[in-house]
Amino acid sequence: MNTSLTQHEALIHVMVMMSAVDRVMTDGELERIGRLSRFLPVFEGFDDEALVDIARDCAQLLSGPEGLDIALELVREALPSRLHDTAYALAVEIAAADLALRQEEIRLLQLLRDRLQLDKLTCAAIERAAIARFRR
C-alpha cells in the first residue's frame, strides 16, 4: 500500500471511513460513494474502475493498528486546504445516506473536522444542508 494518496483517493478514503465506522457498510452508503465519484466535479478524471481497489486499501488500512489515525493523516496530507470542506461534506453525505446518524459517525466527523482544521460554523452549515437535502 502507498504511504501517500492522490486527492481522489483521499476523498474516497473519507467516504469509505464514514461508511465503515459503524462496522456496517450499507448498500445505500456504497451506492452513494459510487454515485458521488461519478457525478461531482471534484472527481473529474477519476477512474471509476479504481473505486473497489481504493476502498479495499482503505479497509485494510483501517483494520491495522492505529488505522483510523493513519488514514486521517494520509487524507490531511493529500488534500489541499481548499478541499478540506469538500472532504467533510462528502463524509456528511455518506453518514446521511441511511437516514440515521450513529454515535460512531458523529465521532468520526469530529475527528475529521479537527484533523482538517475546519471551523465549527462551516461544519454546522454543511450538516444543516444535508439535513435539508434528506428531509422527507
C-alpha positions in Angstrom: 0.0 0.0 0.0 1.2 3.5 -0.8 2.2 5.8 2.0 0.5 8.7 0.2 -2.8 9.3 -1.5 -3.9 11.2 -4.5 -6.7 13.8 -4.0 -9.2 11.4 -5.4 -8.0 8.5 -3.3 -8.1 10.7 -0.2 -11.7 11.8 -0.9 -12.7 8.1 -1.5 -11.0 7.2 1.8 -13.1 9.8 3.7 -16.3 8.3 2.3 -15.2 4.7 3.0 -14.1 5.6 6.5 -17.5 7.1 7.2 -19.3 4.1 5.7 -17.2 1.6 7.7 -17.0 3.4 11.0 -20.0 1.6 12.4 -18.7 -1.7 11.1 -21.7 -1.9 8.7 -21.3 -0.7 5.2 -24.9 -0.4 3.9 -25.8 -0.8 0.2 -27.1 2.8 0.3 -23.8 4.1 1.5 -21.8 2.1 -1.1 -24.2 3.2 -3.9 -23.8 6.8 -2.8 -20.0 6.6 -2.9 -20.1 5.3 -6.4 -22.7 7.9 -7.5 -20.7 10.8 -5.9 -17.5 9.7 -7.5 -19.1 9.7 -10.9 -21.1 12.9 -10.6 -19.1 15.5 -8.6 -16.7 17.9 -10.4 -14.0 17.2 -7.8 -13.8 13.7 -9.2 -13.2 14.8 -12.8 -10.7 12.5 -14.4 -11.2 9.8 -11.7 -11.1 6.2 -13.0 -14.3 4.6 -11.7 -12.8 1.1 -12.0 -10.3 2.0 -9.3 -13.0 2.6 -6.7 -13.1 -1.0 -5.5 -9.4 -1.2 -5.1 -9.2 2.1 -3.2 -12.0 1.0 -0.9 -10.2 -2.3 -0.2 -7.0 -0.4 0.5 -8.8 1.9 2.9 -10.5 -1.0 4.7 -7.1 -2.8 5.0 -5.5 0.4 6.4 -8.4 0.8 8.9 -8.0 -2.8 10.2 -4.4 -2.2 11.2 -3.0 -0.8 14.4 -3.9 2.9 14.7 -5.5 2.6 11.2 -8.0 5.4 11.7 -5.4 7.9 12.8 -3.1 6.9 10.0 -5.9 7.2 7.4 -6.9 10.6 8.7 -3.3 11.8 8.5 -2.9 10.5 4.9 -6.1 12.3 4.0 -4.9 15.6 5.6 -1.6 15.3 3.8 -3.2 14.6 0.4 -5.7 17.3 0.3 -5.1 21.0 -0.2 -6.9 23.2 2.3 -9.4 24.3 -0.4 -10.7 20.7 -0.4 -11.0 20.2 3.4 -14.6 21.4 3.5 -15.3 19.2 0.4 -14.0 16.1 2.3 -16.2 17.0 5.3 -19.2 17.4 3.0 -18.6 14.0 1.5 -18.4 12.4 4.9 -21.6 14.0 5.9 -23.3 12.9 2.7 -22.3 9.3 3.4 -23.4 9.5 7.0 -26.8 10.8 6.0 -27.2 8.1 3.3 -29.0 5.7 5.6 -31.0 8.5 7.3 -29.7 7.6 10.7 -26.6 9.1 12.4 -24.9 6.8 14.8 -22.5 7.9 17.6 -19.5 6.4 15.8 -20.3 8.6 12.7 -20.6 11.7 14.9 -17.2 10.9 16.4 -15.6 10.4 13.0 -17.0 13.8 11.9 -15.4 15.4 14.9 -12.1 13.8 14.3 -12.2 14.8 10.6 -13.2 18.3 11.5 -10.3 18.6 13.9 -7.7 16.9 11.6 -8.7 19.2 8.7 -8.8 22.2 11.0 -12.3 23.2 9.9 -14.3 25.7 11.9 -17.5 24.7 13.6 -19.6 27.2 11.7 -18.6 25.7 8.3 -19.2 22.2 9.6 -22.6 23.2 11.0 -23.6 24.7 7.6 -22.6 21.5 5.8 -24.5 19.4 8.3 -27.6 21.6 8.1 -27.6 21.5 4.3 -27.5 17.7 4.5 -30.5 17.7 6.8 -32.4 19.9 4.4 -31.5 17.6 1.4 -32.5 14.4 3.1 -35.7 15.6 4.7 -38.8 13.7 3.8 
